[in-house]
Amino acid sequence: MSIVDKLIEKTIKTKNPTVVGLDPDISKIPACYKENSDNTNPVVAVTDVIYKFNCDIIDTVAELVPAVKPQMAFYEKYGSYGVAAFEKTVVYAKSKGLVVIEDAKRNDIGNTAKAYADGHLGFVETLEGSYTSAFDVDFLTVTPFLGSESLNPFVDVCKQNNKGIFVLVKTSNTSSGEIQDVITKDGITISQSIAKYVAEQSEVVVGKYGYSSIGAVVGATYPEEAVALRRIMPKGYFLVPGYGVQGGGVEDIVPCFNPDGLGAIINSSRGILYTHMSDKERNVCTKEEYLSSAKIAVIEMQKDIYSTLKKNFPKMCY
């Protein structure tokens, strides 16, 4: 089974085209997770809390969502200890049957791009000359602004190892248009030009549902652009940030989908992890109270998105 088919089948099973972002901000993690740390190394103490917090979130959402998305910056900031917490989080999430999307926005050119692709999605050589996986995530976000020679190694690794990528096409941040909306010599925007590349490459790894493991990041905050990008990339799966806290509404995500109700997965990080409880509540709640509240936030998001898709696509497949 292709990795995009696994994502789709888990979406159909849960009736929930959403992904929970694992962005562990230690200043916002409930106080109950920070009690009784006996590690004298302050960085290790933080990363221990992050891993335990992630495991509890994963246990809470594993039957409700198809995927989780750890954002590498929140782990790398703690150096090797943070990366170790990331690696353990990936292993734990996959043990619970979740698809893991690493949000790291990697890329470079030549053998450096290949090294990123091998390390995150493929295999690395050992001293004995054998090969082993390193990060072993299912999908990776990649930046396209070094051109096709930087993206092709990732596409190759996806084909070889049944992995996927989401290429940054139209991001959700307010300044994205400064570059992404610039009109090229062909009379289209830079985002649309990148989308054409994604559409061409998506043809090489299409699963049984008609979608490709070569997909795109398309922000919920720009629904008009999403309409055009969906036309350009009919088979590309969209990873959609910007829903909720960043300003994207439930109707704004509709253009990212196809009439079958597939084609996109909507991310929420802060909206699940932090904003459903006040700072005061997180300082006094128990783990059980916090996780119950996070679960309710996931369920409410699912209801909002699913009902909106049903209204717009009455013949969707789930």
N, C-alpha and C positions, 0 to 999 in steps of 0.2 A: 504494500500500500504506500502511495506517495505521501509525503509529509503534509501536503496541502489537503489530501483526502482525509487524513487523520484529523486535521483541524476541522474540516467540514463535518465529518461524522460525529465528532464530539459537540460541535455546534448544534447539529440536528438533535442529538440525544438530549442536550440540556435546554434546547429551545432558547439559546442564549449566545448571540454573536458578540460576546464581550471578552475582554482580557483584563485581569487585575494587575496593575502595575505595582511591582515590589520596589518602591523607592524609600528605603528606610532612613528617615530623618530622625536622628537620635533625640533632637530637641522636641519632637512631636510624638515619639513612641510613649505609650502610657507609662506612668511612674512605676506601676506594679512590676514592669519588666526589668527595672533598673535596681531593684532591691536585692540586697544580700549577695552582691558580687564579691567573690573572694579572690579575684585575680589582681595581682599588684601591678601588672602592666596595664596602664589606662586604655591603650589602643586595643589590646586583646579583650579587655572588659567590654568595650563598646561592641566589638565585632561578635563577641559571644551573645550579647543581647540581640543584635541584629539577626543572627542566625535563628535563635529561639523564637523571636518575633515572627520571622518569615515562616518557620515551620508551623506555627499556630495559625497564621493567615492561610497558608496552603491547606492545612487540615480543614479549616472552616469553609473554604470555597471550592474544594476539589470536586465535589459533586454538583456544583452550581455553574461552573464556567469551564470552557474548553482549554483555557491557556492562562499562563502568567507571564509577565514581562518585567524581569529585573533590569533596572537601569544601571549600567556599569559604573557611572560616575559616583554613585552613592557608596560603592564598594572600593573602588580604586583610591578614593580620598584617604582611606586608611592603609594604603600600601599593601604589602603582601598578606597581612592579616585580613584585610577587607576582601582581597581577591579570593583568599581561601574560603571566606564566608560565602562569597558568590558561588564558588565551585560546589560547595556543600549544598547550597540552596538549589542549584540546578539538579543535582543528583536526587535530592529529596522530592522536588516537584515532579520529576520524571517517574520516580517510584510510585507516586500517587496517580499516574496516568495522565498528567497534564502535559500539554504542548508548551515548550519553553521558548519564548522570543527574547533574545538578548538585544537590548537597546544600547548599542555602543557606537553606532555611526562611524564605523571603521572604513579606512581606505588609504591607498597610496598607489604607486605605480610599480610595474615590473615585478621583480621577485619579492618586493616588500608587500605588495598587494596579495601575492600568492601566500606569503607567510601568514598574513592576517587570515586569509581564507582557510588555510590548513589548520591554523591554531584554533579557530573558533568553530569551524564547520567540518573540518576534515581530519587528517591524521598527521602526526609528527613522527620523525625518525628517532629511534632510540640509539644508544651506544652500540647495541648488538646488531643494528641494521634492520630491526623489525620496526613496525609502526604501531602507534597507539593514539587514541583520541586524547585531546587536552580538555578544552571547555565543553565540547560535545553538546552544544545547544541545538535546537531544531531550526530556528530562524535567527537571522542577524540583520540589523539595520545597517545600511551602507550609504555613504555619501557619493554622489556621482560626478562631482565637479572637476575631477581629473580626467574625465572622458572614458571612452569605451575600453581603452587598454587597462584601466584600473578596475573596471567592472567585470571584464571577461573572466579573470581568475576565479571570482566568486561564482559566476554562472557555471563554470566548469566543475567546481567542487560540488555545487548543488546537484548537478547531473550525476556525478560519480558517487555521491554519498547519500542521496535522498535527503537533502537539506533544502532550506529555502532562504531567500533574502527579501527584504523590503527596502527598495531604493527610495531615497528622499526625493520626492517629486514636487509636492506642494505642502510645506510645513505649516503648522497652526499658529506660529508666533506672529506678532503684529508687524515686525519688520521684514518678514519673508519676501514681500513684494519688491523690496529694494533690489533684489537680484532675480528672484524667480519669476517676476512679472515683466521683466525687460523683454522687449520684442526683438527677435533675432532677424537676421537677414532674410529668412524664409517667411517672415510675416507672422510667426507664431511666438508664443512666450517661451522662455527658457524651460519652464515647467512642462509645457506641451512637447518641447523638443526632447526632454528626458523621457517623457511618457512614451514617445514613439520608440525610443530604444528599448524600454521595458516591454512594450508590446511585441517587438520583434523577437526579443530573447525569450519571452514567455512561451512561445510556440514550442520550445525544445523540451519542456518538462510539464506537459499538461496531464492532469490526473483524470480519473474516470468520471468526475463530475463536471469536467470541462474547464477547470481552472488550473492555473499554473502556480508553481512554487516560487516563481520569480514575480514578486509583487511590488507594491509601491506604498510609501507613506503619503497620505493625503489628509490634510487637516479638516476637522469638522467645522472650523471657523470660516471656511470659504466654500459654501455650498454651490455657488455659481460656477466656480472653477471645477468643482468635482463633477458637475454635469458633463463638461467638455472632456475631462480626463477619463471618465468612465467610457465615453464613446471611443476614445483613442485606445484604451486598455480593456477591452471587453473580457479578457480571460485573466487579467492580473488581479490577484487578491490585494485588497487595500487594508493597511493598518492605519486606523483613524484616531489620531490624538486630538485633543482640544475639546472633547465633550465635557460639559459640566463646568468645572471650576474655571476653565480657560474661556468660556463663553459660548461654546457650541451647544445648540439646543437639539432636542430629539428630532425635530423636523429637518434640521440641517444635515443630519447624517444620511437621510434617505437617498440622495443622489449617488452615494457611494456604493449602493447595493444594486443588484439586478432584480428583475421580476421574480426570480426563484427565491428571493430572500437571502441569497448568498452573495459572496464577492467581497465582503468586508468584515472586519472585526474591530470593535470599538473599545478603545482603551480608557480606563479610569484608574488613576493612581491616588491622588490626594482625595478625590471624592469618595473613595472607599476607605482609605487608611486613616484619614485625619479630619475631614471637614464635617463628618456626620456627628462628631462630638466636639464640644467646646474644650478649650485648653483646661478649664477648671474641671470638667468632667473626666478628662484623661488623667488628671492628677490624683483623682480620688477613686476611680473605678477599679474593680477587680478585673482579672484577665477574662473571666467568664462574661462579665458585663460588657467589656469592650468588644470581645469577639462576637457576642450576640448582636451588638449594634452594627458591627461591620457586615455581618451576614444579612441583616435587614437592609443595609445600604445596597448590597449586591442584588438582593431579591427585588427591591424597588427599581433599580436600574434595569434589570431584566424585564420587568413588567412594562415599564415605559417604552423601551426599545421594541420589544416584541409586539405590543399592541399597535404601535405606530407602523411597524413594517406590515402587519396584517391589514391595517387600514389601507395602506398604499399598494400592497401587493397581495390581494386576496387569494391568489393561486400559488403563493410561495410554497416551497416543498416541505415545510415543517411547521 
